[in-house]
Structures are given as structure tokens and as C-alpha cells.
Amino acid sequence: MPWGLMGSGLLWAGLDESFAFHEFIGANTPVLRDSTLTTYPDDLVVLSYLCIAAAVFLYYLPAFRSRRLPILVLVLAACCQTAGAVGGGFNFQGFQEEGAEVVGALLYLVALLLYAREDSHM
């Protein structure tokens, strides 16, 4: 059941966004701080979050596959989150990084609620 794991991931993402855990981890971990792979060391922390989220998504994909609307909204949410991360990193003029992240988070919630609604009708 994806609820517990996905809910925990969303809770961590919200706390991380509020308290900037990824920035603290990136700046205080020598391997990340000294890396030349990215401009900012916290980018590697966020990339690890993406890898974990992708693994969870792929694991639960069979559960969502039979429910087309929740999976569509879930993919749209991931696109918003990615746009927020990429847009913030490139500092596109006029791009609202935080807005894209909030829309993505709301769409994640909608996807989970749609999944639960369809699951309760089965």
C-alpha cells in the first residue's frame, strides 16, 4: 500500500522545504561540499531524493496502473516538482520556483485522494 511510504516522503519533502535540510546536508557533508559535479552541493541531495522517489514510484506503478486518472495526476505533479527544481536552479526570469513546488505538492495530494476514492469503490 503506497499511502504510508508516499505520505512519509511527502512529509519529509515538506519539512525539507520548510527547514532546508538539503542545504544543511549539502554544505556540511565533505563529499558533497567538495564535489565538482554541480554548482551547489545540495543539488546532489535533491538528486538523491529524486532517485528514491523514482524507485518508490516504479515499485508502486502496478498499483496505480489500473487507475488512469491518479497516475496521470501523479505524473503531472512530478513534472511540476521537476520544473520547480530545474527552474530554480537555472533562475529563469519570472519563473516561480516555489509556486511550481506548491502546485506539485497539491497535485500529489490530489493523486493520492483520487487513488483512495477509486480504491474505496472497488
Helices and strands as residue ranges (DSSP letters): H 2-19, H 21-28, H 30-33, H 42-65, H 68-90, H 97-120
